[in-house]
């Protein structure tokens, strides 16, 4: 049992400029991605709700096929729109794989990539002056860990 309750860990985390910056990157990506995805989804659903719209039957059939085989949905009510918005937001918030593939500069990493690197390498938060600050070093470490035999 801990003796004293302190907030020192939170102070340490939030005084790190890399963490604060990556948190802002994650929030901007999640908000912008969710907004764009919802605009496209709602406009598509509205257009497809009008039977005489251009390409209605072809586009609708393509979406129905992907709905049955790919798990897609067409929003029809406010509740469904709210749920889809939540799914988009959580999906964008949890995505770190894009940063893993396309952002070798750790100054642009989202928070999820920082956390991924932190857990992969132990007690290490990438930042200025860190011994391994690039994703390529993380990938090399990941390859080494994957060779372990269980």
N, C-alpha and C positions, 0 to 999 in steps of 0.2 A: 504494500500500500504506500502510495506517495505521501510524504509528510506535508509538503507545502504545495499549494496550488499556485502556479505562476503562469504568466502569459509570455514568458521569455522566448519560447519557440516561435510564437506568432510574430513577435518583434523581430526576431532574426530573419524569418522568411520575408516579411514585408518591408524590411529595410534593404533587402537585396534588390537593386534596380533591375536586374535581369528577370526576376520573378514578377515584379510589378509590370514591366513592359510586356512580358509574355502573357500575363493575365489580360492586359488591354488588347493585345493582338487576338487572343481567343474570343473575347467579348465582341470585338468588331467583326471577326469572321462569322461568329454564330449569328449575330444580329443581321448582318448584310446577307449572308447566305439564306437565312430563314426568310427574310423579306423578299428576296428575288425568287426563291422557290415558291413561296405562297402566291406572289403575283402571277407567276406563270401557271401555277396549278389552278387558281381561281379563274383566271381568264380562259384557260382551256376548258374548264368545267362549264363556265357560262356560255362559251361559244358552242359547246357540244349539247347544251340544253335546248338550243334553238334548232328545230328540225330542218329548216331551210338554209342553214349556214353552209358556206363553201366547204366541200369535202367532208361534210358531216358524217356520212355513213362510213367512209373509208377510215377516217381518223378514229371514230367511235369503235369500229371493229378492231382496229389495232390496239386501242387502249383496253378493250374488253379482253382480248387475248392475253395481253400482258398482265391484266388484273388476275386472270385465272392461273397463269403460270409464273408470274413474277411477284405477286403480292401487292400490285399497285392498287390505288383506290381513286375514285372520282368523288369529290366532295359534293354532298347534296344538302347539307344543313349546317347551321352554325356550330353545332357540337362536333360534327365531323371535321369541319375546318379548324376548330380549336385543337382537336386531337392531332390532325396532320401537322399543324403548326408546331405543336409540342414535339412530335416525332422528328420534324426537320431540325428544330433547335437542338434537341439532344444529339442528333446525328452529327450536326456541325460542331457542337461543343466537344464531343468525344473523339473527333477525327484527329489523329496525329500522323496517319500514314502518308498523307499528302506532304506534310512537312518532312517526313523521313525520306521521301523520294525526291522532292524538288527543292528543298531549302538547305544547302550545305552551310549557309551562314547562320550561326546560332543566334544572331541578333534579331532575326525575324521569326524565330520559332514561337509557336503557341505554347501555352502553359502545359498542355498535354505532352508535348515533346520534351519539355524540361523535366516533367515528372517521370516520363519514360526513361530518359537518360539517367536521372537521379537513381531510379530503382535498378536500372541495368548495371550501373557502375558502383553502386553502394552509396556511401556518403559523399557524393560529388554533385555539385550544381554547376553547370557550365557557365562561364562568365569570363570577363577580362582577366588575364593572367592565369587562367586555369591550365593544367598540364595538357589536357586533351579537350579542345573546344570545338571540334568539328564532328559532323555526323559520320564521316568516314572512319574515324577512330571508334565510334560507337558500333558501326557495322563490323569492324574487325573484331571487337570484343564480343559481339553477338556470335560471330562465326566460331570463335574459340569456345564459347560456352556451349554451343550446339554440338561440339565434338565430344563433350563429356559422355561417358557411358553410365547409364543408370543401373 
